[in-house]
Amino acid sequence: MTDDQKLTYEQARTELAGVVERLETGGSSLEESLSLWERGEKLADVCQTWLDGARARIEEARAARTSASD
């Protein structure tokens, strides 16, 4: 498991917001901007993984509830 995979959704989202803010304010070198962009992409992937997992859990719970009421 990589360090990024150990991040909670909230940690990844907070760091991603900071990356976006730094990119929006500008003033960084091209190399730094590219590094920030790459970090942002990784953090967005972490967030998406968490959201996909949450969606799957909700769908499973709904399916279980529907099965139980049949």
PyMOL commands that set and color helices and strands:
alter all, ss='L'
color gray80, all
select helices_A, chain A and resi 4-6+9-25+30-69
alter helices_A, ss='H'
color red, helices_A
deselect
rebuild
show_as cartoon
